Amino acid sequence: MAYQVAEDDLLKILGVALVEIRATESLRTAQVLADIFHNVPAAVANRHPPEETLRRMLDCSDRHGEREYFDRFLSHYLSSTEVN
C-alpha cells in the first residue's frame, strides 16, 4: 500500500503511537511501536524526506512481522485525517 505523508503527519502519527504505547497491556506491542517510531523526531528535525522516514518505519514493521498491524494503524490515521 502506498502512503503519502508530510512531516506534520509523521509527528501526529507519532502522537497517536505514544497514546497506543501508554494504553496497551502488551509489552511486545509497546516495544514494537517504540522501535518503529523512535527515529521520527530526529528524521523530521534533520529534514529527511517524509517518504524515506515512512519507508524506514515500514521496513521496521516488516522486521518485527507486524506490517499488517502497522498498515492498519496508518490507514486508520490517514483515513481519519483525509490526507491520503
JORAPE-V566662 format. One record per residue. N is the residue number from 1. PHI is phi in radians with two decimals (NA if undefined). OMEGA is omega in whole degrees, -180 to 180 (NA if undefined). NEAR is the number of other ideal C-beta (glycine too) atoms within 12 Angstrom. Layout:
<<N & PHI & OMEGA & NEAR> <N & PHI & OMEGA & NEAR>>
//
This chain:
<<1 & NA & 180 & 17> <2 & -1.68 & 180 & 13> <3 & -2.06 & 173 & 26> <4 & -2.00 & -178 & 17> <5 & -2.36 & 174 & 30> <6 & -1.98 & -180 & 20> <7 & -0.98 & -178 & 24> <8 & -1.16 & 176 & 15> <9 & -1.11 & 180 & 28> <10 & -1.05 & 180 & 38> <11 & -1.20 & 178 & 23> <12 & -1.17 & 178 & 24> <13 & -1.14 & 175 & 36> <14 & -1.02 & 178 & 32> <15 & -1.04 & 178 & 19> <16 & -1.13 & 179 & 25> <17 & -1.09 & 179 & 33> <18 & -1.11 & 176 & 21> <19 & -1.13 & 178 & 17> <20 & -1.08 & 179 & 26> <21 & -1.07 & -180 & 25> <22 & -1.15 & -173 & 14> <23 & -1.52 & -174 & 13> <24 & -1.28 & 174 & 18> <25 & -1.67 & -177 & 10> <26 & -1.71 & 177 & 14> <27 & -1.05 & -180 & 11> <28 & -1.09 & 178 & 16> <29 & -1.05 & 179 & 23> <30 & -1.09 & -180 & 21> <31 & -1.15 & 180 & 17> <32 & -1.13 & 179 & 28> <33 & -1.07 & 178 & 32> <34 & -1.08 & 180 & 23> <35 & -1.16 & 179 & 24> <36 & -1.16 & -170 & 38> <37 & -1.76 & -169 & 35> <38 & -1.14 & 179 & 21> <39 & -1.63 & -177 & 23> <40 & -1.06 & -179 & 34> <41 & -1.02 & 180 & 19> <42 & -1.16 & 180 & 16> <43 & -1.12 & 179 & 25> <44 & -1.18 & -179 & 25> <45 & -1.08 & -180 & 13> <46 & -1.60 & 177 & 14> <47 & 0.98 & 172 & 12> <48 & -1.21 & 179 & 20> <49 & -1.02 & -179 & 17> <50 & -0.98 & -180 & 26> <51 & -1.12 & 178 & 19> <52 & -1.18 & 178 & 20> <53 & -1.07 & 180 & 33> <54 & -1.12 & 179 & 37> <55 & -1.05 & 178 & 21> <56 & -1.13 & 177 & 25> <57 & -1.13 & 179 & 38> <58 & -1.13 & 177 & 26> <59 & -1.05 & 179 & 18> <60 & -1.11 & 179 & 25> <61 & -1.12 & 175 & 28> <62 & -1.09 & -179 & 19> <63 & -1.04 & 180 & 15> <64 & -1.51 & -177 & 21> <65 & 1.27 & -175 & 12> <66 & -2.10 & -178 & 25> <67 & -1.09 & -179 & 20> <68 & -1.07 & 178 & 15> <69 & -1.07 & -178 & 24> <70 & -1.17 & 176 & 33> <71 & -1.06 & 178 & 22> <72 & -1.12 & 179 & 16> <73 & -1.00 & 180 & 31> <74 & -1.13 & -179 & 35> <75 & -1.03 & 180 & 19> <76 & -1.10 & -180 & 18> <77 & -1.11 & -174 & 28> <78 & -1.16 & 178 & 25> <79 & -1.25 & 180 & 15> <80 & -1.34 & 180 & 15> <81 & -1.88 & 179 & 20> <82 & 0.97 & 178 & 9> <83 & -1.57 & -173 & 22> <84 & -1.27 & NA & 18>>
//
